[in-house]
Amino acid sequence: FGAFEQNGQTVNVEGWFHVGSGNGSYGIYTINGGTLNNTNPGTQFFLGEGPNSTSILNINGGTINIIGPFDMADADWNGLSPRSSTVNQTAGTVNAYGGLKMGSSTGSSGVYNFSGGVINMSPTANNQFVVATAGGDGSGGTGTLNMSGNALLNSPAAELWIGNSGGSTGIINMSNNAAIIVNNWLAPGRGGTGALNIYDNASVTKTGNGNITLAGLSSTASGTINQYDGFVTNTTSQTWIGESGTGLWNMEDGMAFLGQVNICQNGTATGTLNLNGGIFPATGINTGNSTAYSTLSFNGGTLQAGATAANFLSSIPEVDL
């Protein structure tokens, strides 16, 4: 067991930063103020490196600057034994410019409890924010990002993947005034199983290049958005509810401001949009592939045309009223 508490000053780590590095180890790092720098190229910020380890990072203030990868519970390189990693961020700033990945390989679990402060991804490089992925052997881990309070995830260049690879399971839960701003692809269930759950006044704003895609890379992928309230905005690119696998958007309340929406993009996809409540403006809704299975179900809510279109609603095999 080891613990370190930083209340101010500056800590510079020139090599790899480890918490929970040994077999069966238990490590805690708490930062209440000051600056923690891990800014040497080629280094790594690593929580939960050791087999059967437990690692905890508490961020109550201050700033953490990371140039290399930020890995939570990565079992890809030293055996598939279980390990767990948890970050509790209530305030402060994390600049994760080398990307952030939580939960890789079977038995690995990464949980990020994010109730205040800011996470900034790289302003220029596509170093992804990944909530659960698979290791080199194809086995998947689990990852959970719980956002609440006024927490802000700001991603000017990096893609956001939830359940990146086969066998992985990723979940993002958003409540209160939590916000995500992503200027690239947003992919629940990119290759594994991914879910984005939105409550209260939480918001997701998608700008720039790339699309919102549910169940992206594989016919076995599963991607879901459960919108119980709050706001989703993507008017600069398309939204695909089922790109290659099974995509599902359950609209219970709130508002979704969208451009073109394709319920299914490829022939292997199955896509469903359930409008049970809320307001859903879009510039067009159709299927991206006539051989796919697309369903639009009305059970409440309001579907609005966001622009003048002769074929605003077209080519959808099944519409349930």
N, C-alpha and C positions, 0 to 999 in steps of 0.2 A: 504494500500500500504506500502511495506517495501523494502528497498534495503541495500545491504552490499557490500563494495568493499575492497578486500584484495590486497595489493600491495607488500607484502613481509612478513617476519616473519613466524611463524608457528601457525596455528589454530588447536587445538585438540578438537574434539567433542566426548565426552565419551558416549553419548546416541544417540538417533535417530537424523538425520540431516533432517530438514524440510525446504522446500521453497514452499509457497502456501499451507499452512496447514489448513487455516480456510475456512468456507463457503463463497464463493465469493471473496476470497482474491487474491491479486496480489503481487508476490514476485520476487525479482531479486537478484542473488548473482553473483558477478564478481570477478574473481581471475586473477590478472595480474602477480603475482609472489609469491614466497614462497611456503609453503606446507600446505595443508588441509588434516587432518587425521580424518577418521571415522573408527577406527580400533578395536573397542570393539566387540567381538563375540556376536551375538544376536541382534545387532543394524541394522538399515536400513538407506540407503541414499535415501530420498524420495522427489521427485519433483511432485507437483500436487496432493497432498493428499486430499485437500478439495474439496467438491462438487462445481461446477461452478467456480473453481479457475484457475488462470493463473500463471505459474511458468517459470522463465527463468534463466538458468545458462550460464554465459559467461566465457569461459576459453581462456585467451590470453597469458598464460604462467604459470609457476609453476607446481606443482605436486599435484594430488589428489589421496589419498590412501583409498580404500574402501574394507573392509573385508566382510561385509554383502551384501545383495541384493541392487542393484541400480535400483530403480523403477521410471519410468516416466509415470505419468497419469494412476494410478491404481485405478479403481473404484470398485474393487472386494469386498471390506469389509465395505464400508460405503454408499452404495446406487449407483444407476446407472445414476446419474446426470452427465452432461458433465463436462469435465475439460481438460485443455491443458497444455502441458509441452514442452519446447524447450531448447535444448542445442546448443550453438554456440561455437565450439572449433576451434580456429585459430592456436594454438600452445600449448606447454606443454604436460604433460603426465597424463593420467588417468589410474590407476591400479584398475580395476573393478574385484577383485578376487572373489566376491560373486555372480557374474552374473549380467547381465544388461537386463532389460525388458522395452520396451516402448509401450504404448497403450494397455490397458487391459479393456475390457467390453465396451458396447455400449456407445457412446458419448465421449469416452476417446481418445485423440490424442497425440501421442508423436512424436516429430521431432528432429532429431539430425543432425545439419549442421556441417560437419566435414571437414575443409579445410586445416588443418595442425596439426602437433603433432602426438601423438601415443595413442592408447587405447590398453592396455595389459589386456587380460583375465588371469584367474588363470593358472599358469604353471603346476598344478598337478590335479586340480579338474574339473569335467565336470559341471561347473556352466554356463549355456548357455547364449549366446547373442541372445536375442529374439526381432525381429522386428514385433510387433503386435501379440497379443494372445487373448484368451477369458477368462472371469472370471468364477467363480464357477457356475454361472447360465447358462453358455453356450453362453452368448452374447459376441461378439467380438469387439475389438477396432481397431484403425488404427495406423500404425507406419511407419515412413519414415526415412531412413538414407541416407543423401546426402554427398557423399565423393568426394573431389576435391583436387587440389593442390598436396602436397606430403603426404597426410594423410595416416596413416598406422594403420590397425586393425590387431593385432597379437593375435592369439588364439591357444596356444600350446596344450591345453587339452579340451577346451569347444567346444560344437557343436554350429553351427550358424543356427538359424531357422528364416525363413521369412514367416510370416503368419502361426502361429503355430496351431491354433485351428479353428474349424468351426465358420464362421461369422467374423473372423479377416481378415484384409487386410494389408499386409506388402510390402514395396518397398525399395530396395537399388538401388541408382543411383551412378555410379562411373564414374569419368571423370579425365582429366589431367593425373597425375602420381599416383593417388590413388591406394592403394594396400591392399588386404586382404590375410592373411596367416592363414589357418585353418587346424588343425591337427586332425580333427574329422569329424563327419557328417556335410555336407552342404546341407540344405533342404529348397529350395524355395517352398512355398505351402505345408508345412508339414502336415497341417490338414485343413487350410483355403485357402486363396488366396495370393500367393506370387510371386514377380517378381524381378529379378536381371537384371539391365540394365547397360551395359558396353560400355564406349565410350573412344576415344582418346588412350592414352597409359596406361590406367588402367589395373590392373592385379589381377587375383584370382588364388592363389596357394593352392591346396588341397593336403595335405600329410597325412601320418599315417593311423589310423583306420577309419572305416566308409566310406560311399560312398557319391557321389553327387547324390541326389535323388530329382526329381521333382514330386510334388503331392504325398506325401508319405503315410499318414496313412489312408486316407479315399477315397472312390470312388467319393465323392463330392469335394475333394481338387483340386486345380488348381495351377500348378507351371510353371513358364516361365523364360527362360533365353533369353534375347534379346542382342546379341553381335554385336554391330555396329563397333567395332574395339577392340584393346587391346588383352589381352592374358588370356586364361584359361588353367591351368595345373592340371591334375589328372592322374598320371601314376602309383600310388601305390594302387589304388582301382578301383571299377567299377563306372560307371555313368549310372543312370537309368532315362530315359526320360519318365516319367509316371510310378510310382511305383504302386499306387492303384487308382489314379484319372487321371486327364487330364494333361499331361506334354507336354511342347512345347519348343523347342530350335530353335530360329531364328538366323541363322548364316549369317550376312550381310557382315562382313569384320573381319580382325584380324586373330588370330591363336588360335586353341584349341588343346592342346597336351593331348591325353587321352589314357587310357588303354582300357579295355573292355567296350563297350557301349551297353546297352540293351534298345531298344525302346519298352517300356512296360516291367514290371517285374511281375505283378500279373494279373490274369484274368479279373479283373474289370477295368484295366487301358486302357487309350487311349493315345498314344504317337506319336508325330510328330517331325521329324528333317527336317527343311527347310534349305538346303544349297544354299544360294543365292549369296555367295561371301566368300572370305577368304580361309584359309587353315585348314583342319580338319584331322590331323593324329590320328589314333586309332589302337589298336592291333586287334580289331574285332568289328563288328556291327551286331547284330541280335536281335531277340525278346526273352524275358525271359519267355514268356508264349504264347503258340500257340492259346489260346482262346481270347487273347487280340487283340486290333486293332492298328497295328503299321504301320506308314507311313514314308518313306524316300523320300524326294522331292528334285530333282536336278534342280536348275535354275541358275547355276553359281557356282563359288568356286571350290575348289580342295579337293577331298577325297583321303587321303593317307593311305596305310597300314603301321602301325608303327612297325610291326613285321611279320615274315613269318608265314602264317596261311593258311591251306588248305581250311577253310571255313570262310574267312575274312568277307564276306557279305552273310548272310544266314537267312532263316526262316522268312523273313519280308513279310507279305502278300501284301503290296502295295509299289511299287517303281515307282515314277513319274519322267520322264525325259523330 
